[in-house]
Each structure stands twice: as C-alpha cells, then as structure tokens.
C-alpha cells in the first residue's frame, strides 16, 4: 500500500505489480464518504488489480498515513 500526501491518495495493490497500460478500466465504488472516494482498477477481463483511496486523510489514521508515506519515499 502506498500514500501520496500531496494528492491525499492511497493505493492498495492487489497484485505484485501493475504493468504500464494493464489497468484498462476503473470503477468508482458507490459508497458515501465525506470528502473521499474509492476506485477499483481492473484489467481488461475485469480482474481487480488495486484499490485507490482519494481523500485518504479522511479514511485512515494519521499514524498509518505517516507510516505509508515513509515506505513510499
């Protein structure tokens, strides 16, 4: 899992690596989150490759985001 503090976005990989152009479609998950959104990235067969969390600071603890930011650097 990664975190970009400038974008306030986190990404959870569901596979080891997502190759360039492999994520062919994105699906917004229709749930109500104040100031946040969840998007699933899928390959051309619909297999989920990862989950993006926009507005991550509204969804995760500050401690978790700080730890993720350190591992992303």
C-alpha positions in Angstrom: 0.0 0.0 0.0 1.3 3.5 -0.9 0.4 7.0 0.1 0.9 10.3 -1.7 0.5 13.1 0.8 0.4 15.8 -1.9 -2.5 14.1 -3.7 -4.0 12.8 -0.4 -4.4 9.5 -2.1 -3.5 5.9 -1.1 -3.3 2.9 -3.4 -3.6 -0.8 -2.3 -2.1 -3.2 -4.7 -4.0 -6.5 -5.1 -1.3 -7.9 -7.4 2.5 -7.8 -7.1 2.9 -5.3 -9.9 0.6 -3.4 -12.4 2.3 -3.0 -15.7 2.0 0.1 -17.9 -1.4 0.0 -19.6 -2.5 -3.1 -17.7 -5.2 -1.3 -15.8 -7.8 -0.9 -18.6 -10.8 0.2 -16.5 -11.6 1.9 -13.3 -14.8 1.6 -11.3 -15.9 4.1 -8.7 -17.4 2.3 -5.7 -20.8 3.9 -4.9 -20.5 4.5 -1.2 -20.9 7.7 0.7 -17.7 9.0 2.1 -17.4 12.7 3.1 -14.5 14.1 1.0 -13.3 10.7 -0.1 -13.8 8.2 -2.9 -12.8 4.6 -3.6 -11.9 3.4 -7.1 -11.1 -0.1 -8.2 -8.6 -0.5 -11.1 -9.2 -3.6 -13.2 -7.6 -5.3 -16.2 -9.4 -5.9 -19.5 -11.1 -9.1 -18.1 -12.5 -7.2 -15.1 -9.9 -8.7 -12.6 -9.2 -6.2 -9.8 -5.6 -5.0 -9.7 -5.8 -2.4 -7.0 -7.9 0.0 -5.0 -7.3 3.7 -4.8 -8.5 5.8 -1.9 -8.9 9.5 -2.7 -9.2 11.8 0.3 -7.1 9.2 2.3 -6.7 11.5 5.3 -10.5 11.2 5.9 -10.3 7.4 5.8 -7.1 6.4 7.6 -5.4 7.3 10.8 -2.6 9.9 10.7 -0.2 7.3 12.1 -1.0 4.9 9.3 -0.6 7.6 6.6 2.8 8.7 8.1 4.0 5.1 8.0 2.8 4.6 4.4 4.4 7.9 3.3 7.8 6.7 4.8 7.6 3.4 2.9 6.6 5.2 -0.3 9.7 7.6 -0.3 
